[in-house]
């Protein structure tokens, strides 16, 4: 099967900065693909390479089998939802949504009808006459989405689309985007630095760091079986355990990762890892504990309301051996 | 009604402010009054009598029409040149990063900071070196140097306020470079260009110093007025023309002010 988007050994260098460094990537048609990474990790540059705003320094990009190098953005069948939405302030909402059809020469009645339908799709029917400046952030986001979808792109690119929304709205939009993608069957490529967003929405996640892809896999893969220390730490703030520590408890001299929710706290005279409780952090549904185990800083998450030792007290940590995940990376 | 009205200013401050405003604008009013005086050789106060005959006299003076027509043509063409060059330059400086960008920005603005006499002398010696005879076009070139600045400043301010991703969004939605300029860039900078253009027109229309150095035998309106003041005959004609000049330059500046008052400053209006 042809990939929706295929990167072969793609690099994009800005002077001496390797924003994207020899990336191989295959996005399956119809999937919800997330590019996750800290800022400056190259994920947005990858998105801009697909959109055509950047050209690769080396390597080749194909979109549904067609070579994309040298093809300008306006000749690619992909559309972007920009981080700042980039709505046209001088046009009303309907003309914003109909813009793509207008420049393609679609007649006025026809494109307005299509724009109305797209607005209904993002649940903003009847907002056509308003100006972008009169809309809330969440509504602008929906207009940007409608403006992209009205062109029936083969791939929809979303650049941190939920970054500017408040928490409640973000959660709603996550669900809505997901069901919209399921209903339309369009390939979505989604850039985010929020690991929770990537895990909850995507079919597959690529974790970026320093212009390279650290790991590609399903959210379960990424979360349960991180390949490198970076992935373990970045996705879900896992406890990264050095080889010496892992050797003592698992018998192998390898880096390990242990999820904060896998650690249990016990009384000071039991079997397990001797530690000291440094601080507790109340998070609502859970409480996050910072622990000091022989100089190693660990974090544990326990359900709120559990009986806790006092800060500074000695405790013993236990965990299931199978929760301790050993990583490929050596040393 | 404003509900946030502060406490009233002390009477002394009010008087000082009124005095300042009168000092600024009374002389201009005087010029208007002298346009109606019956005394034609010298300006005496109070005017011995009032008449509107000077309007008819002015209307029938071919030299006035020549000067006026030259000024309008020079201002129109300088403004047109400035609009094109200023917009292009502003787009380059605000849209891209390149070596020497700040220097270019400074060099473009420099003509408005330099005394006109420097620009004038520089241009005159440059024209002489290149053996370009003084003509209509040498005046236009001289005026374009400072008209570009006004357009540039207004356009740069507007470009900075418009989101860069808007142009990318337009391309992303299938518009090529020309369509993007026509449907997105131009509508967003139109009022800034209009404001800059009108200011440029006004600046060119009343420019004296640079014109003195770049004009040959031709007279623009301000040069004509300077010459007229030396002649002790039909003096009020100068005042009539002055009234026209005030209106021609003031109206565009007012219009520019209202067009861009939502945030944009009229850069360079102080020249």
Boltz contact constraints between the chains, C-beta under 6 A:
constraints:
  - contact:
      token1: [A, 53]
      token2: [B, 168]
      max_distance: 6.0
  - contact:
      token1: [A, 73]
      token2: [B, 171]
      max_distance: 6.0
  - contact:
      token1: [A, 73]
      token2: [B, 172]
      max_distance: 6.0
  - contact:
      token1: [A, 74]
      token2: [B, 171]
      max_distance: 6.0
  - contact:
      token1: [A, 74]
      token2: [B, 174]
      max_distance: 6.0
  - contact:
      token1: [A, 74]
      token2: [B, 175]
      max_distance: 6.0
  - contact:
      token1: [A, 74]
      token2: [B, 176]
      max_distance: 6.0
  - contact:
      token1: [A, 79]
      token2: [B, 172]
      max_distance: 6.0
  - contact:
      token1: [A, 80]
      token2: [B, 172]
      max_distance: 6.0
  - contact:
      token1: [A, 82]
      token2: [B, 165]
      max_distance: 6.0
  - contact:
      token1: [A, 82]
      token2: [B, 169]
      max_distance: 6.0
  - contact:
      token1: [A, 84]
      token2: [B, 163]
      max_distance: 6.0
  - contact:
      token1: [A, 84]
      token2: [B, 165]
      max_distance: 6.0
  - contact:
      token1: [A, 86]
      token2: [B, 163]
      max_distance: 6.0
  - contact:
      token1: [A, 86]
      token2: [B, 165]
      max_distance: 6.0
  - contact:
      token1: [A, 86]
      token2: [B, 166]
      max_distance: 6.0
  - contact:
      token1: [A, 86]
      token2: [B, 169]
      max_distance: 6.0
  - contact:
      token1: [A, 88]
      token2: [B, 184]
      max_distance: 6.0
  - contact:
      token1: [A, 90]
      token2: [B, 187]
      max_distance: 6.0
  - contact:
      token1: [A, 90]
      token2: [B, 188]
      max_distance: 6.0
  - contact:
      token1: [A, 99]
      token2: [B, 173]
      max_distance: 6.0
  - contact:
      token1: [A, 100]
      token2: [B, 173]
      max_distance: 6.0
  - contact:
      token1: [A, 100]
      token2: [B, 174]
      max_distance: 6.0
  - contact:
      token1: [A, 103]
      token2: [B, 174]
      max_distance: 6.0
  - contact:
      token1: [A, 103]
      token2: [B, 175]
      max_distance: 6.0
  - contact:
      token1: [A, 103]
      token2: [B, 179]
      max_distance: 6.0
  - contact:
      token1: [A, 104]
      token2: [B, 174]
      max_distance: 6.0
